[in-house]
């Protein structure tokens, strides 16, 4: 193999490795309807932390996505309810969603969506853990059901 071909192959591998390392920090986000949108290396913060609902109403707690600087989907963030709500129910589903921010805005990738549905009146609370790669974060949500 010629030296020129060897150098070219090495450059491709170095570029790929650098792109991969920068990808984890480049595009992680969660968002929620009527809630804040934060971008961080967890892909876990943000979403709704408190809300007032009527019985029977549903609210999107958050959308959790992870993408790289090339707008390609990375790992799908895992979302697990660690403390169940008393007066409602929580559903977690994986689905295609559009990237909400950056130069990748509008590009569809696979992510995780969380929705709370109010069943009975009362002050409800639940906690969930979001993991993205080796990092994880636990978040608590307070819901008042009227």
BELJO-V644240 format. One record per residue. N is the residue number from 1. PHI is phi as a letter, one per 20 degrees, with the letter a starting at -180 (NA if undefined). BURIAL is + if it has 24 or more other C-alpha atoms within 12 Angstrom, else -. Layout:
[[N	PHI	BURIAL] [N	PHI	BURIAL]]
This chain:
[[1	NA	-] [2	f	-] [3	f	-] [4	f	-] [5	f	-] [6	f	-] [7	f	-] [8	f	-] [9	f	-] [10	f	-] [11	f	-] [12	f	-] [13	f	-] [14	f	-] [15	f	-] [16	f	-] [17	f	-] [18	f	-] [19	f	-] [20	f	-] [21	f	-] [22	f	-] [23	f	+] [24	f	+] [25	e	+] [26	f	+] [27	b	+] [28	c	+] [29	b	+] [30	c	+] [31	b	+] [32	b	+] [33	g	-] [34	l	-] [35	c	-] [36	f	-] [37	d	+] [38	c	+] [39	d	+] [40	b	+] [41	f	+] [42	e	+] [43	m	+] [44	c	+] [45	e	+] [46	o	+] [47	n	+] [48	e	+] [49	d	+] [50	b	+] [51	a	+] [52	d	+] [53	c	+] [54	e	-] [55	g	-] [56	n	-] [57	f	-] [58	c	-] [59	b	+] [60	f	+] [61	f	+] [62	a	+] [63	d	+] [64	d	+] [65	c	+] [66	b	+] [67	c	+] [68	d	+] [69	f	+] [70	e	-] [71	m	+] [72	e	+] [73	f	+] [74	d	+] [75	f	+] [76	e	+] [77	g	+] [78	e	+] [79	c	+] [80	c	+] [81	f	+] [82	d	-] [83	c	-] [84	f	-] [85	f	+] [86	e	-] [87	d	+] [88	b	+] [89	c	+] [90	c	+] [91	d	+] [92	c	+] [93	b	+] [94	e	-] [95	a	-] [96	f	-] [97	c	+] [98	e	+] [99	f	+] [100	e	+] [101	c	+] [102	m	-] [103	f	-] [104	e	+] [105	g	-] [106	n	-] [107	e	-] [108	f	-] [109	b	+] [110	e	+] [111	b	+] [112	c	+] [113	c	+] [114	c	+] [115	c	+] [116	d	+] [117	c	+] [118	f	+] [119	d	+] [120	c	-] [121	f	-] [122	q	-] [123	e	+] [124	d	+] [125	b	+] [126	b	+] [127	c	+] [128	b	+] [129	d	+] [130	d	+] [131	c	+] [132	b	+] [133	m	-] [134	e	-] [135	d	-] [136	b	-] [137	b	+] [138	d	+] [139	c	+] [140	d	+] [141	c	+] [142	d	+] [143	c	+] [144	d	+] [145	d	+] [146	d	-]]
